[in-house]
Every structure is written in C-alpha cells, then in structure tokens.
Amino acid sequence: MDNKVTISDFAKLTKSTLKTILYYHKIGLLKEPKRSDGDIACMELRNLHG
C-alpha cells in the first residue's frame, strides 16, 4: 500500500476541506507536503496519526 495521498484525498480522509489543510500548513500544524514527479503535492498518511 502506498503511504502517500494527494492533499485533496487527505482532506477527504480527515473529513476536512482543502482550505483547512492548506491553512494548517500555513500556521505550521502540518508539514509542507512532498511533491511527486508530476509536481503534485502528496501528504504522508502518518500525518493522520499525529
């Protein structure tokens, strides 16, 4: 199983919104997402566990 998902999928998994996830990045609650080869921001699923 891949341990990374797009930010949109991460928002769905956390029952949040993309806007909220981006805000959490801005204020430092979440780390900046890594970028895939296609320059898509991907979140690590371990962020779901704190």
Sequence and secondary structure as in RCSB ss.txt:
>XXXX:A:sequence
MDNKVTISDFAKLTKSTLKTILYYHKIGLLKEPKRSDGDIACMELRNLHG
>XXXX:A:secstr
  SEEEHHHHHHHTT  HHHHHHHHHHTSS   EE TTS EEEEGGGGG 
